[in-house]
Amino acid sequence: MDSLAHVNNYKTILKSAGILMKMMAHAQSLGVDIDDDLMDTINKQHQRLISERDLRNEIAIIDVPMASHESVKVLNDRIKDASEKSVEDEYLQKGQHLSSQMQGNLKAREVLKMLQDYPIREYPEPEETDPKKKTKEDPKKKKKKKREPPFPYPTWAEELEAVEQQIKLINSLIKNAAELQLSPDFLADSKEQLARFKQEVGFRKQQEEDLRLEAEAKALAKKKK
């Protein structure tokens, strides 16, 4: 058991754990009296070895850029089990660091997908501001602006604050691109979306301001009446 306190090659752990249990079974078959404390220690060692092997194997096969909710859950379950079985802290820390990378990469990809799925808006042409081209219009003949149909906001983006939060989040994740193993294609796509949303957020803020001023004007007109 002392020789199995630390196993360099995790691929041999299952074999070592199996030998440990065979030795115990052989001793019992020879009539060797194994006391309860030793039996308990052997069983705990066996469980620890199996748990360590599962965790180290999971760490070895994980590809961070391909992380999914399922793969994150599997790794976290391995970490939890390994912690309960007193696996060496070295492997627990490796697993936790990898889990953090996976979750960050996964979150970054999810936010980018949300931004990409946000409908593309056709912005109105800016109003003419050249004073030389201005003509005096009769206020009575001034055309009312055509009411546009409601823009189809995704549920998550109905509030402008929520949109700004997602933009802030993806910016913070991009700053940690190397640690999260974000691909060059991901960074290029993110840059494109951030440029689009800079215009979109500005437009929505102006919309909100226009609605506020319109509401104030209506309230003032009603008060005068």
C-alpha positions as protocol buffer text, in pm:
chain_id: "A"
residue {
  index: 1
  type: MET
  ca { x: 0 y: 0 z: 0 }
}
residue {
  index: 2
  type: ASP
  ca { x: 286 y: 238 z: 76 }
}
residue {
  index: 3
  type: SER
  ca { x: 421 y: 192 z: -277 }
}
residue {
  index: 4
  type: LEU
  ca { x: 84 y: 301 z: -417 }
}
residue {
  index: 5
  type: ALA
  ca { x: 68 y: 628 z: -223 }
}
residue {
  index: 6
  type: HIS
  ca { x: 181 y: 807 z: -540 }
}
residue {
  index: 7
  type: VAL
  ca { x: 155 y: 651 z: -887 }
}
residue {
  index: 8
  type: ASN
  ca { x: 337 y: 837 z: -1167 }
}
residue {
  index: 9
  type: ASN
  ca { x: 163 y: 664 z: -1457 }
}
residue {
  index: 10
  type: TYR
  ca { x: -213 y: 672 z: -1410 }
}
residue {
  index: 11
  type: LYS
  ca { x: -253 y: 406 z: -1681 }
}
residue {
  index: 12
  type: THR
  ca { x: -110 y: 145 z: -1442 }
}
residue {
  index: 13
  type: ILE
  ca { x: -336 y: 236 z: -1150 }
}
residue {
  index: 14
  type: LEU
  ca { x: -613 y: -8 z: -1233 }
}
residue {
  index: 15
  type: LYS
  ca { x: -364 y: -291 z: -1249 }
}
residue {
  index: 16
  type: SER
  ca { x: -208 y: -185 z: -916 }
}
residue {
  index: 17
  type: ALA
  ca { x: -550 y: -154 z: -751 }
}
residue {
  index: 18
  type: GLY
  ca { x: -645 y: -497 z: -881 }
}
residue {
  index: 19
  type: ILE
  ca { x: -324 y: -651 z: -743 }
}
residue {
  index: 20
  type: LEU
  ca { x: -393 y: -497 z: -402 }
}
residue {
  index: 21
  type: MET
  ca { x: -736 y: -661 z: -384 }
}
residue {
  index: 22
  type: LYS
  ca { x: -600 y: -995 z: -511 }
}
residue {
  index: 23
  type: MET
  ca { x: -333 y: -990 z: -240 }
}
residue {
  index: 24
  type: MET
  ca { x: -597 y: -933 z: 25 }
}
residue {
  index: 25
  type: ALA
  ca { x: -816 y: -1213 z: -115 }
}
residue {
  index: 26
  type: HIS
  ca { x: -512 y: -1447 z: -132 }
}
residue {
  index: 27
  type: ALA
  ca { x: -420 y: -1372 z: 229 }
}
residue {
  index: 28
  type: GLN
  ca { x: -775 y: -1447 z: 339 }
}
residue {
  index: 29
  type: SER
  ca { x: -771 y: -1774 z: 143 }
}
residue {
  index: 30
  type: LEU
  ca { x: -460 y: -1875 z: 338 }
}
residue {
  index: 31
  type: GLY
  ca { x: -641 y: -1810 z: 663 }
}
residue {
  index: 32
  type: VAL
  ca { x: -452 y: -1490 z: 745 }
}
residue {
  index: 33
  type: ASP
  ca { x: -645 y: -1287 z: 1001 }
}
residue {
  index: 34
  type: ILE
  ca { x: -688 y: -934 z: 859 }
}
residue {
  index: 35
  type: ASP
  ca { x: -823 y: -703 z: 1126 }
}
residue {
  index: 36
  type: ASP
  ca { x: -1106 y: -461 z: 1055 }
}
residue {
  index: 37
  type: ASP
  ca { x: -885 y: -149 z: 1055 }
}
residue {
  index: 38
  type: LEU
  ca { x: -651 y: -295 z: 793 }
}
residue {
  index: 39
  type: MET
  ca { x: -944 y: -415 z: 586 }
}
residue {
  index: 40
  type: ASP
  ca { x: -1092 y: -65 z: 598 }
}
residue {
  index: 41
  type: THR
  ca { x: -757 y: 89 z: 497 }
}
residue {
  index: 42
  type: ILE
  ca { x: -720 y: -149 z: 203 }
}
residue {
  index: 43
  type: ASN
  ca { x: -1072 y: -75 z: 78 }
}
residue {
  index: 44
  type: LYS
  ca { x: -1017 y: 302 z: 108 }
}
residue {
  index: 45
  type: GLN
  ca { x: -686 y: 277 z: -76 }
}
residue {
  index: 46
  type: HIS
  ca { x: -856 y: 80 z: -353 }
}
residue {
  index: 47
  type: GLN
  ca { x: -1135 y: 338 z: -384 }
}
residue {
  index: 48
  type: ARG
  ca { x: -886 y: 624 z: -384 }
}
residue {
  index: 49
  type: LEU
  ca { x: -681 y: 463 z: -661 }
}
residue {
  index: 50
  type: ILE
  ca { x: -987 y: 404 z: -880 }
}
residue {
  index: 51
  type: SER
  ca { x: -1110 y: 760 z: -826 }
}
residue {
  index: 52
  type: GLU
  ca { x: -766 y: 906 z: -898 }
}
residue {
  index: 53
  type: ARG
  ca { x: -739 y: 705 z: -1217 }
}
residue {
  index: 54
  type: ASP
  ca { x: -1082 y: 825 z: -1336 }
}
residue {
  index: 55
  type: LEU
  ca { x: -995 y: 1189 z: -1266 }
}
residue {
  index: 56
  type: ARG
  ca { x: -652 y: 1177 z: -1427 }
}
residue {
  index: 57
  type: ASN
  ca { x: -789 y: 997 z: -1731 }
}
residue {
  index: 58
  type: GLU
  ca { x: -1063 y: 1261 z: -1768 }
}
residue {
  index: 59
  type: ILE
  ca { x: -805 y: 1540 z: -1743 }
}
residue {
  index: 60
  type: ALA
  ca { x: -595 y: 1372 z: -2014 }
}
residue {
  index: 61
  type: ILE
  ca { x: -873 y: 1338 z: -2273 }
}
residue {
  index: 62
  type: ILE
  ca { x: -1047 y: 1675 z: -2237 }
}
residue {
  index: 63
  type: ASP
  ca { x: -1025 y: 1930 z: -2520 }
}
residue {
  index: 64
  type: VAL
  ca { x: -1109 y: 2276 z: -2379 }
}
residue {
  index: 65
  type: PRO
  ca { x: -1233 y: 2434 z: -2709 }
}
residue {
  index: 66
  type: MET
  ca { x: -1477 y: 2144 z: -2745 }
}
residue {
  index: 67
  type: ALA
  ca { x: -1615 y: 2177 z: -2392 }
}
residue {
  index: 68
  type: SER
  ca { x: -1987 y: 2118 z: -2341 }
}
residue {
  index: 69
  type: HIS
  ca { x: -2216 y: 2132 z: -2039 }
}
residue {
  index: 70
  type: GLU
  ca { x: -2203 y: 1752 z: -2026 }
}
residue {
  index: 71
  type: SER
  ca { x: -1822 y: 1732 z: -2032 }
}
residue {
  index: 72
  type: VAL
  ca { x: -1798 y: 2000 z: -1762 }
}
residue {
  index: 73
  type: LYS
  ca { x: -2044 y: 1803 z: -1546 }
}
residue {
  index: 74
  type: VAL
  ca { x: -1849 y: 1479 z: -1594 }
}
residue {
  index: 75
  type: LEU
  ca { x: -1522 y: 1647 z: -1490 }
}
residue {
  index: 76
  type: ASN
  ca { x: -1680 y: 1817 z: -1188 }
}
residue {
  index: 77
  type: ASP
  ca { x: -1830 y: 1486 z: -1078 }
}
residue {
  index: 78
  type: ARG
  ca { x: -1484 y: 1327 z: -1103 }
}
residue {
  index: 79
  type: ILE
  ca { x: -1336 y: 1609 z: -896 }
}
residue {
  index: 80
  type: LYS
  ca { x: -1605 y: 1577 z: -630 }
}
residue {
  index: 81
  type: ASP
  ca { x: -1559 y: 1200 z: -604 }
}
residue {
  index: 82
  type: ALA
  ca { x: -1179 y: 1234 z: -595 }
}
residue {
  index: 83
  type: SER
  ca { x: -1202 y: 1491 z: -317 }
}
residue {
  index: 84
  type: GLU
  ca { x: -1424 y: 1261 z: -112 }
}
residue {
  index: 85
  type: LYS
  ca { x: -1178 y: 973 z: -167 }
}
residue {
  index: 86
  type: SER
  ca { x: -876 y: 1183 z: -55 }
}
residue {
  index: 87
  type: VAL
  ca { x: -701 y: 1187 z: -393 }
}
residue {
  index: 88
  type: GLU
  ca { x: -384 y: 1396 z: -398 }
}
residue {
  index: 89
  type: ASP
  ca { x: -444 y: 1770 z: -405 }
}
residue {
  index: 90
  type: GLU
  ca { x: -220 y: 1803 z: -713 }
}
residue {
  index: 91
  type: TYR
  ca { x: -477 y: 1628 z: -930 }
}
residue {
  index: 92
  type: LEU
  ca { x: -773 y: 1806 z: -772 }
}
residue {
  index: 93
  type: GLN
  ca { x: -615 y: 2143 z: -853 }
}
residue {
  index: 94
  type: LYS
  ca { x: -544 y: 2037 z: -1211 }
}
residue {
  index: 95
  type: GLY
  ca { x: -904 y: 1929 z: -1250 }
}
residue {
  index: 96
  type: GLN
  ca { x: -1043 y: 2250 z: -1101 }
}
residue {
  index: 97
  type: HIS
  ca { x: -824 y: 2465 z: -1325 }
}
residue {
  index: 98
  type: LEU
  ca { x: -932 y: 2270 z: -1631 }
}
residue {
  index: 99
  type: SER
  ca { x: -1297 y: 2298 z: -1527 }
}
residue {
  index: 100
  type: SER
  ca { x: -1260 y: 2675 z: -1500 }
}
residue {
  index: 101
  type: GLN
  ca { x: -1106 y: 2693 z: -1848 }
}
residue {
  index: 102
  type: MET
  ca { x: -1384 y: 2480 z: -1994 }
}
residue {
  index: 103
  type: GLN
  ca { x: -1660 y: 2686 z: -1835 }
}
residue {
  index: 104
  type: GLY
  ca { x: -1504 y: 3012 z: -1955 }
}
residue {
  index: 105
  type: ASN
  ca { x: -1460 y: 2883 z: -2310 }
}
residue {
  index: 106
  type: LEU
  ca { x: -1813 y: 2745 z: -2315 }
}
residue {
  index: 107
  type: LYS
  ca { x: -1962 y: 3070 z: -2181 }
}
residue {
  index: 108
  type: ALA
  ca { x: -1771 y: 3274 z: -2441 }
}
residue {
  index: 109
  type: ARG
  ca { x: -1907 y: 3059 z: -2724 }
}
residue {
  index: 110
  type: GLU
  ca { x: -2261 y: 3082 z: -2586 }
}
residue {
  index: 111
  type: VAL
  ca { x: -2250 y: 3462 z: -2561 }
}
residue {
  index: 112
  type: LEU
  ca { x: -2113 y: 3493 z: -2915 }
}
residue {
  index: 113
  type: LYS
  ca { x: -2395 y: 3271 z: -3043 }
}
residue {
  index: 114
  type: MET
  ca { x: -2649 y: 3495 z: -2866 }
}
residue {
  index: 115
  type: LEU
  ca { x: -2504 y: 3804 z: -3033 }
}
residue {
  index: 116
  type: GLN
  ca { x: -2494 y: 3636 z: -3375 }
}
residue {
  index: 117
  type: ASP
  ca { x: -2859 y: 3527 z: -3342 }
}
residue {
  index: 118
  type: TYR
  ca { x: -2967 y: 3884 z: -3258 }
}
residue {
  index: 119
  type: PRO
  ca { x: -3157 y: 4007 z: -3569 }
}
residue {
  index: 120
  type: ILE
  ca { x: -2978 y: 4246 z: -3803 }
}
residue {
  index: 121
  type: ARG
  ca { x: -3143 y: 4587 z: -3802 }
}
residue {
  index: 122
  type: GLU
  ca { x: -3176 y: 4820 z: -4099 }
}
residue {
  index: 123
  type: TYR
  ca { x: -3097 y: 5162 z: -3959 }
}
residue {
  index: 124
  type: PRO
  ca { x: -3285 y: 5466 z: -4095 }
}
residue {
  index: 125
  type: GLU
  ca { x: -3102 y: 5710 z: -4315 }
}
residue {
  index: 126
  type: PRO
  ca { x: -2970 y: 6008 z: -4115 }
}
residue {
  index: 127
  type: GLU
  ca { x: -3173 y: 6326 z: -4152 }
}
residue {
  index: 128
  type: GLU
  ca { x: -3041 y: 6602 z: -4377 }
}
residue {
  index: 129
  type: THR
  ca { x: -2838 y: 6852 z: -4176 }
}
residue {
  index: 130
  type: ASP
  ca { x: -2701 y: 7075 z: -4454 }
}
residue {
  index: 131
  type: PRO
  ca { x: -2861 y: 7418 z: -4393 }
}
residue {
  index: 132
  type: LYS
  ca { x: -2822 y: 7508 z: -4764 }
}
residue {
  index: 133
  type: LYS
  ca { x: -3053 y: 7225 z: -4863 }
}
residue {
  index: 134
  type: LYS
  ca { x: -3317 y: 7296 z: -4602 }
}
residue {
  index: 135
  type: THR
  ca { x: -3656 y: 7416 z: -4722 }
}
residue {
  index: 136
  type: LYS
  ca { x: -3926 y: 7572 z: -4512 }
}
residue {
  index: 137
  type: GLU
  ca { x: -4216 y: 7338 z: -4462 }
}
residue {
  index: 138
  type: ASP
  ca { x: -4566 y: 7423 z: -4360 }
}
residue {
  index: 139
  type: PRO
  ca { x: -4607 y: 7262 z: -4015 }
}
residue {
  index: 140
  type: LYS
  ca { x: -4964 y: 7171 z: -4111 }
}
residue {
  index: 141
  type: LYS
  ca { x: -4836 y: 6972 z: -4412 }
}
residue {
  index: 142
  type: LYS
  ca { x: -4554 y: 6802 z: -4224 }
}
residue {
  index: 143
  type: LYS
  ca { x: -4579 y: 6429 z: -4272 }
}
residue {
  index: 144
  type: LYS
  ca { x: -4599 y: 6206 z: -3972 }
}
residue {
  index: 145
  type: LYS
  ca { x: -4332 y: 5945 z: -3939 }
}
residue {
  index: 146
  type: LYS
  ca { x: -4444 y: 5603 z: -4051 }
}
residue {
  index: 147
  type: ARG
  ca { x: -4478 y: 5375 z: -3751 }
}
residue {
  index: 148
  type: GLU
  ca { x: -4238 y: 5086 z: -3789 }
}
residue {
  index: 149
  type: PRO
  ca { x: -4337 y: 4733 z: -3677 }
}
residue {
  index: 150
  type: PRO
  ca { x: -4185 y: 4625 z: -3344 }
}
residue {
  index: 151
  type: PHE
  ca { x: -3829 y: 4501 z: -3377 }
}
residue {
  index: 152
  type: PRO
  ca { x: -3812 y: 4125 z: -3302 }
}
residue {
  index: 153
  type: TYR
  ca { x: -3585 y: 4132 z: -2999 }
}
residue {
  index: 154
  type: PRO
  ca { x: -3475 y: 3794 z: -2860 }
}
residue {
  index: 155
  type: THR
  ca { x: -3620 y: 3738 z: -2513 }
}
residue {
  index: 156
  type: TRP
  ca { x: -3283 y: 3785 z: -2344 }
}
residue {
  index: 157
  type: ALA
  ca { x: -3229 y: 4121 z: -2521 }
}
residue {
  index: 158
  type: GLU
  ca { x: -3559 y: 4295 z: -2451 }
}
residue {
  index: 159
  type: GLU
  ca { x: -3390 y: 4516 z: -2192 }
}
residue {
  index: 160
  type: LEU
  ca { x: -3096 y: 4722 z: -2317 }
}
residue {
  index: 161
  type: GLU
  ca { x: -2915 y: 4671 z: -1987 }
}
residue {
  index: 162
  type: ALA
  ca { x: -2911 y: 4295 z: -2050 }
}
residue {
  index: 163
  type: VAL
  ca { x: -2749 y: 4351 z: -2391 }
}
residue {
  index: 164
  type: GLU
  ca { x: -2483 y: 4572 z: -2239 }
}
residue {
  index: 165
  type: GLN
  ca { x: -2412 y: 4308 z: -1974 }
}
residue {
  index: 166
  type: GLN
  ca { x: -2349 y: 4042 z: -2238 }
}
residue {
  index: 167
  type: ILE
  ca { x: -2118 y: 4276 z: -2430 }
}
residue {
  index: 168
  type: LYS
  ca { x: -1927 y: 4349 z: -2112 }
}
residue {
  index: 169
  type: LEU
  ca { x: -1906 y: 3975 z: -2037 }
}
residue {
  index: 170
  type: ILE
  ca { x: -1768 y: 3875 z: -2377 }
}
residue {
  index: 171
  type: ASN
  ca { x: -1515 y: 4159 z: -2361 }
}
residue {
  index: 172
  type: SER
  ca { x: -1387 y: 4030 z: -2027 }
}
residue {
  index: 173
  type: LEU
  ca { x: -1365 y: 3673 z: -2163 }
}
residue {
  index: 174
  type: ILE
  ca { x: -1177 y: 3788 z: -2473 }
}
residue {
  index: 175
  type: LYS
  ca { x: -917 y: 3953 z: -2251 }
}
residue {
  index: 176
  type: ASN
  ca { x: -851 y: 3606 z: -2113 }
}
residue {
  index: 177
  type: ALA
  ca { x: -840 y: 3444 z: -2457 }
}
residue {
  index: 178
  type: ALA
  ca { x: -511 y: 3256 z: -2413 }
}
residue {
  index: 179
  type: GLU
  ca { x: -613 y: 3101 z: -2081 }
}
residue {
  index: 180
  type: LEU
  ca { x: -956 y: 3002 z: -2216 }
}
residue {
  index: 181
  type: GLN
  ca { x: -806 y: 2874 z: -2544 }
}
residue {
  index: 182
  type: LEU
  ca { x: -1036 y: 3087 z: -2759 }
}
residue {
  index: 183
  type: SER
  ca { x: -964 y: 3030 z: -3129 }
}
residue {
  index: 184
  type: PRO
  ca { x: -859 y: 3300 z: -3380 }
}
residue {
  index: 185
  type: ASP
  ca { x: -1188 y: 3243 z: -3566 }
}
residue {
  index: 186
  type: PHE
  ca { x: -1379 y: 3303 z: -3243 }
}
residue {
  index: 187
  type: LEU
  ca { x: -1189 y: 3628 z: -3180 }
}
residue {
  index: 188
  type: ALA
  ca { x: -1251 y: 3749 z: -3536 }
}
residue {
  index: 189
  type: ASP
  ca { x: -1625 y: 3672 z: -3511 }
}
residue {
  index: 190
  type: SER
  ca { x: -1642 y: 3844 z: -3172 }
}
residue {
  index: 191
  type: LYS
  ca { x: -1473 y: 4156 z: -3308 }
}
residue {
  index: 192
  type: GLU
  ca { x: -1731 y: 4171 z: -3586 }
}
residue {
  index: 193
  type: GLN
  ca { x: -2022 y: 4140 z: -3343 }
}
residue {
  index: 194
  type: LEU
  ca { x: -1882 y: 4395 z: -3101 }
}
residue {
  index: 195
  type: ALA
  ca { x: -1856 y: 4649 z: -3383 }
}
residue {
  index: 196
  type: ARG
  ca { x: -2218 y: 4576 z: -3480 }
}
residue {
  index: 197
  type: PHE
  ca { x: -2344 y: 4608 z: -3125 }
}
residue {
  index: 198
  type: LYS
  ca { x: -2163 y: 4936 z: -3070 }
}
residue {
  index: 199
  type: GLN
  ca { x: -2396 y: 5081 z: -3333 }
}
residue {
  index: 200
  type: GLU
  ca { x: -2697 y: 4885 z: -3206 }
}
residue {
  index: 201
  type: VAL
  ca { x: -2659 y: 4999 z: -2846 }
}
residue {
  index: 202
  type: GLY
  ca { x: -2616 y: 5360 z: -2957 }
}
residue {
  index: 203
  type: PHE
  ca { x: -2930 y: 5333 z: -3169 }
}
residue {
  index: 204
  type: ARG
  ca { x: -3135 y: 5184 z: -2887 }
}
residue {
  index: 205
  type: LYS
  ca { x: -3020 y: 5449 z: -2642 }
}
residue {
  index: 206
  type: GLN
  ca { x: -3128 y: 5718 z: -2887 }
}
residue {
  index: 207
  type: GLN
  ca { x: -3461 y: 5541 z: -2932 }
}
residue {
  index: 208
  type: GLU
  ca { x: -3517 y: 5539 z: -2557 }
}
residue {
  index: 209
  type: GLU
  ca { x: -3428 y: 5907 z: -2534 }
}
residue {
  index: 210
  type: ASP
  ca { x: -3664 y: 5995 z: -2820 }
}
residue {
  index: 211
  type: LEU
  ca { x: -3948 y: 5804 z: -2652 }
}
residue {
  index: 212
  type: ARG
  ca { x: -3878 y: 5980 z: -2323 }
}
residue {
  index: 213
  type: LEU
  ca { x: -3889 y: 6324 z: -2487 }
}
residue {
  index: 214
  type: GLU
  ca { x: -4204 y: 6232 z: -2679 }
}
residue {
  index: 215
  type: ALA
  ca { x: -4375 y: 6120 z: -2358 }
}
residue {
  index: 216
  type: GLU
  ca { x: -4274 y: 6444 z: -2185 }
}
residue {
  index: 217
  type: ALA
  ca { x: -4409 y: 6650 z: -2475 }
}
residue {
  index: 218
  type: LYS
  ca { x: -4740 y: 6464 z: -2468 }
}
residue {
  index: 219
  type: ALA
  ca { x: -4769 y: 6508 z: -2092 }
}
residue {
  index: 220
  type: LEU
  ca { x: -4699 y: 6881 z: -2127 }
}
residue {
  index: 221
  type: ALA
  ca { x: -4957 y: 6922 z: -2406 }
}
residue {
  index: 222
  type: LYS
  ca { x: -5215 y: 6736 z: -2198 }
}
residue {
  index: 223
  type: LYS
  ca { x: -5142 y: 6961 z: -1901 }
}
residue {
  index: 224
  type: LYS
  ca { x: -5193 y: 7274 z: -2114 }
}
residue {
  index: 225
  type: LYS
  ca { x: -5528 y: 7144 z: -2238 }
}
